[in-house]
Amino acid sequence: MAYFPFIIDIEDMDCLIVGGGNMALHKTGILAEYNVNIHIVAMSVCDSLIKLAESSKRIDIKQKKFDGEDINGMDFVVAAAGDKALGLYISKMCKERKIPVNVVDIKEACSFIFPAIIHKEPVLAAISTGGSSPALAADIKKSVREVIPGYYSSLAVNLEKARKYVIKNTDNASTRKQVFEKLVLYGKEHNGEVTEDIARKIIKECKG
């Protein structure tokens, strides 16, 4: 497998999750944070998953046996029933239809995998071992989280605002790069604070 870490916007996408136990609950909980429309199909659904669905208009449950029609119209599929034969069947169907699919605990059946995620809006870091060891990915995630300052979230938001001003008020890529680097350094030294006045001052310094 040659996994590439695309970062894509999945808001309002439709996802089918096949399964109603703890694995399905875990995947549903992750995806629910990204405003995905989640469609769950399973013969039996655990109480925690039912409660989660009741608390969100974006989650619906059909207590029934999976059939091929269930993947119609889906943007991606997660097979989380803990049934290897079913998982391989779902994977085959999805791959034939070019629908991204994740089969929990069967690496070779997946066309995409879930990374360990650190999300401090809008900063997002995804860590993966290519499906080799989710436990190692989780351990790396813990180590990385400890070195990401809490103010990085506000710093990213402030830098986005400053970026528009910098682009509008500079005329070449070299100057912009220098300005952006100085703004990041300033923000790190001032707990995430970056203002338009600071951007104006740094642009003036970089232009000489």
Phi and psi in degrees as a GROMACS rama.xvg file:
@    title "Ramachandran Plot"
@    xaxis  label "Phi"
@    yaxis  label "Psi"
@TYPE xy
-120.382  77.3134  ALA-2
-70.8133  136.405  TYR-3
-122.275  132.114  PHE-4
-82.8066  70.9424  PRO-5
-62.4492  137.029  PHE-6
-108.34  107.443  ILE-7
-121.183  156.65  ILE-8
-84.1543  114.379  ASP-9
-106.507  7.26959  ILE-10
-59.0787  134.003  GLU-11
72.1589  2.4542  ASP-12
-71.7439  159.299  MET-13
-105.218  125.719  ASP-14
-122.452  131.804  CYS-15
-97.0204  127.955  LEU-16
-115.449  119.892  ILE-17
-98.6404  114.788  VAL-18
135.463  152  GLY-19
-133.24  13.8163  GLY-20
-100.619  -155.629  GLY-21
-65.1838  -35.4648  ASN-22
-64.7925  -43.5253  MET-23
-65.97  -38.6841  ALA-24
-60.9739  -43.2785  LEU-25
-62.9449  -47.3041  HIS-26
-67.176  -38.906  LYS-27
-62.3266  -42.8321  THR-28
-60.8032  -39.7275  GLY-29
-65.1379  -51.9584  ILE-30
-69.1237  -28.33  LEU-31
-61.8737  -25.7085  ALA-32
-73.1174  -11.2756  GLU-33
-112.932  20.4646  TYR-34
55.2127  44.9408  ASN-35
-90.8687  145.089  VAL-36
-84.2507  111.074  ASN-37
-106.967  125.148  ILE-38
-115.368  115.514  HIS-39
-104.259  130.821  ILE-40
-124.372  123.215  VAL-41
-166.173  148.497  ALA-42
-68.7765  -37.826  MET-43
-129.178  134.876  SER-44
-126.538  130.739  VAL-45
-70.6702  156.651  CYS-46
-60.5206  -37.9309  ASP-47
-64.4935  -36.2073  SER-48
-71.2399  -37.7025  LEU-49
-62.8222  -43.8551  ILE-50
-64.0287  -39.7048  LYS-51
-63.0077  -41.5036  LEU-52
-65.4725  -37.6663  ALA-53
-67.1693  -23.2227  GLU-54
-91.8472  -1.28566  SER-55
-137.725  131.415  SER-56
-74.58  -11.0538  LYS-57
-92.7442  0.311145  ARG-58
-119.243  125.655  ILE-59
-128.272  152.063  ASP-60
-125.426  133.856  ILE-61
-119.987  113.176  LYS-62
-86.2497  93.4595  GLN-63
-160.538  169.776  LYS-64
-76.4199  139.351  LYS-65
-64.0558  139.084  PHE-66
-138.154  165.212  ASP-67
-58.0172  -28.014  GLY-68
-65.9959  -21.086  GLU-69
-64.9603  -23.6497  ASP-70
-87.6106  -6.5611  ILE-71
-61.1926  130.281  ASN-72
81.4794  1.66282  GLY-73
-85.7538  142.844  MET-74
-83.3834  -31.9843  ASP-75
-158.747  162.017  PHE-76
-132.401  142.29  VAL-77
-123.982  120.169  VAL-78
-95.3768  109.54  ALA-79
-132.771  39.1084  ALA-80
-92.4761  -10.4868  ALA-81
74.4739  17.8237  GLY-82
-113.989  108.822  ASP-83
-60.9087  -45.8867  LYS-84
-61.2166  -43.5057  ALA-85
-65.6128  -41.8801  LEU-86
-60.5637  -42.9109  GLY-87
-67.4489  -35.4295  LEU-88
-65.9451  -45.5929  TYR-89
-63.4744  -42.2536  ILE-90
-59.2669  -45.6372  SER-91
-60.5778  -45.4843  LYS-92
-62.9651  -45.3074  MET-93
-65.711  -42.6444  CYS-94
-66.2617  -35.2141  LYS-95
-64.0706  -31.6499  GLU-96
-98.9576  7.70593  ARG-97
60.8628  35.9317  LYS-98
-102.623  122.936  ILE-99
-55.9205  136.762  PRO-100
-138.889  141.861  VAL-101
-122.787  125.671  ASN-102
-112.844  112.493  VAL-103
-58.8066  127.704  VAL-104
70.0311  11.5462  ASP-105
-128.399  85.9844  ILE-106
-54.8477  -44.7057  LYS-107
-69.0952  -14.1261  GLU-108
-92.4192  -4.44616  ALA-109
-92.6264  140.439  CYS-110
-101.969  -12.2649  SER-111
-146.148  156.994  PHE-112
-127.347  157.144  ILE-113
-87.3679  121.559  PHE-114
-82.8567  168.11  PRO-115
-79.5821  127.575  ALA-116
-114.415  135.064  ILE-117
-113.57  117.028  ILE-118
-128.246  108.884  HIS-119
-124.009  83.315  LYS-120
-37.5352  124.856  GLU-121
-93.9608  8.42186  PRO-122
-78.8798  131.712  VAL-123
-137.981  129.825  LEU-124
-123.288  131.571  ALA-125
-117.481  130.416  ALA-126
-120.532  130.775  ILE-127
-141.565  148.978  SER-128
-109.651  22.5208  THR-129
66.2905  26.1462  GLY-130
83.7306  -1.32424  GLY-131
-70.56  -39.6904  SER-132
-154.559  92.0949  SER-133
-56.0985  -31.9624  PRO-134
-65.6835  -39.5143  ALA-135
-67.9651  -40.8146  LEU-136
-59.2863  -40.7679  ALA-137
-65.6235  -36.7526  ALA-138
-68.3793  -40.9919  ASP-139
-64.1314  -41.6428  ILE-140
-55.8708  -44.8235  LYS-141
-60.5361  -42.9823  LYS-142
-66.8052  -42.6089  SER-143
-67.0902  -41.3281  VAL-144
-58.0264  -35.6288  ARG-145
-67.8698  -20.6399  GLU-146
-105.373  2.30236  VAL-147
-94.1814  113.071  ILE-148
-61.1383  148.141  PRO-149
-63.1763  -27.1024  GLY-150
-80.1695  -3.24719  TYR-151
-60.8101  -29.6923  TYR-152
-63.1119  -51.4388  SER-153
-68.3027  -32.6876  SER-154
-62.1373  -43.9965  LEU-155
-62.7589  -41.8545  ALA-156
-63.2922  -45.2296  VAL-157
-67.1138  -36.3701  ASN-158
-68.192  -33.2008  LEU-159
-63.4275  -42.998  GLU-160
-64.0249  -44.1736  LYS-161
-66.4682  -32.659  ALA-162
-58.796  -42.1951  ARG-163
-62.4246  -39.9614  LYS-164
-67.5298  -42.1217  TYR-165
-63.0941  -46.6906  VAL-166
-60.0744  -39.7137  ILE-167
-70.1269  -28.6161  LYS-168
-113.013  16.5404  ASN-169
-129.829  154.815  THR-170
-119.698  7.70735  ASP-171
-152.1  154.518  ASN-172
-64.7191  -34.6142  ALA-173
-63.8011  -45.3318  SER-174
-65.2268  -42.5396  THR-175
-59.4868  -44.9914  ARG-176
-59.2269  -44.3141  LYS-177
-64.1366  -41.9311  GLN-178
-64.1663  -46.649  VAL-179
-60.7083  -41.25  PHE-180
-63.8634  -40.9583  GLU-181
-69.5254  -34.2845  LYS-182
-66.6678  -40.8416  LEU-183
-62.1839  -45.5563  VAL-184
-61.1488  -44.3278  LEU-185
-61.2031  -45.3106  TYR-186
-61.5051  -38.8889  GLY-187
-67.4677  -31.4036  LYS-188
-82.8134  -12.8867  GLU-189
-126.203  36.8527  HIS-190
55.4519  37.408  ASN-191
92.6711  -4.47016  GLY-192
-79.4237  124.424  GLU-193
-143.24  124.601  VAL-194
-118.801  168.541  THR-195
-65.1004  -35.5397  GLU-196
-61.5659  -40.6416  ASP-197
-66.1753  -41.5659  ILE-198
-61.1479  -42.153  ALA-199
-61.7328  -42.4519  ARG-200
-65.132  -43.8361  LYS-201
-69.3043  -37.6043  ILE-202
-59.4954  -43.9919  ILE-203
-61.6491  -41.1345  LYS-204
-65.387  -41.6482  GLU-205
-72.8609  -28.4589  CYS-206
-77.1874  -16.769  LYS-207
